[in-house]
Amino acid sequence: MVMAMVLLSIGLTGCFRYSFTGVTIPSNVRTVYIPYFADESGSGLGDLSDQLNEALINRFVNQTRLSLTDSPENADIQLEGLITGYSNQPFSVAGDQRANLNRVSISVRASYAYTTEEEPEWQQTFTGNFEYDPTEDSIEGENAAAFEALTRIADNIFNDAMGDW
């Protein structure tokens, strides 16, 4: 009886897709297309698009077995979107009515689709926030906060895309 259970469990493991990273991808999905996410936020920061695209590509290529392709015709899945919003506002005010923390908030509208399907799997807006101390180097602090907010957005997009399988 025990031997039958062991053989059954070994036989069943071949039917499941398993991954140590928590990401399971169907065997027929091999490539991803991630075009440039344009920045329509009016942030004034010149490299938001570059940072977001780099973060997304790193996640989809380095944390999965997917290969990046340069055209939707060669892709199994497509991830596209744009940066729609940016704000940098006081988050915490000290006793002298001066901000001791600012919050950078970034919004990205994204869609995720199998290229064989007419409609995307999902279309949604992702928001990332991060605070920094404006009394220190405010330009460097804002850039670092924007990078962290984009990192959070890239993580959430990746998790939503890869978590549905």
Helices and strands as residue ranges (DSSP letters): H 2-13, E 31-33, E 38-39, H 48-62, E 67-68, G 72-74, E 77-93, E 99-114, E 122-132, H 138-162
